[in-house]
Amino acid sequence: VLADLGEEQSGIIQLYDERREKIVNALSLIETDMESAFTDHQFVPYFQPKYNINTNSIIGAEALVRWKHPVHGLIPPMDFLPYLENSGIINLDFYMLEESCKFMRKHKDATGDWITLSSNFSTKHFVHDNFCSRVIAIADRYQIPHEYIELEVTETMSMADTDIVKTLFRQLYENKFLISIDDFGSGYSSLGILESFDIDILKLDRSFMQTNMQTKNINMIRGITEIAANNGMKMICEGVETKEQVEILKSTKCHVVQGYYYSKPLSESDFILLLMKK
């Protein structure tokens, strides 16, 4: 957006909207470079570890996409993911699941141990009848036991058809995949989904984690974690950045966290080094 603010001497003062430039550039890249991005494996997983706060041990990780563009370098997801989905390109979720399975296979072959990885999926996939079969096929291609794969649903449940979601979650549950609701407590998410769906894990939205956490937030965290525990679900808190937040969470039933206090998202090589140190 260019704004004409009048003349100064011989020129015109104009303000340049950097955000608009980013949007235009993102849409342009999606249109021109998307096919080669997939075929050349420019999309790469970065892994953010999940820690047990009582043992300080890594219990898994979330696979987060980065676009390693040959010209523009490493592009963060916020600069392309929203426009990718709006363009109707959602196969990136399956691509990332496959990359996660590749890593799990390599890690198992090298160490003898399995590691649980979570991969994000939009509910836009749920309208396709072959969703579950595609997930199963990818896992089985790399001989990954399903219970080590966590599927994070990244959109609010109210945005999808309830009966369709129930059926899909039941199929995934019966095939031993872990099902996680991401960003719980934000937007349209509600405690009602705990009774309606087969869910293993709730990921508490990072908005609950504030540098100076208020009593209201703390009580809400305790209440939600109590309900989740009583319903046989595990809790993960995202966006944990301070020791104070960790100490508060120790007084709740949420013992697994993810955030910069422990680790930023890591490249595959850096994540391997971290796992070797544990």
PyMOL commands that set and color helices and strands:
alter all, ss='L'
color gray80, all
select helices_A, chain A and resi 18-39+77-79+81-86+92-111+123-127+131-141+146-148+157-159+162-174+193-196+206-208+215-230+243-249+268-277
alter helices_A, ss='H'
color red, helices_A
select strands_A, chain A and resi 2-8+11-16+43-52+57-69+73-75+117-121+149-153+178-184+201-204+234-238+256-258
alter strands_A, ss='S'
color yellow, strands_A
deselect
rebuild
show_as cartoon
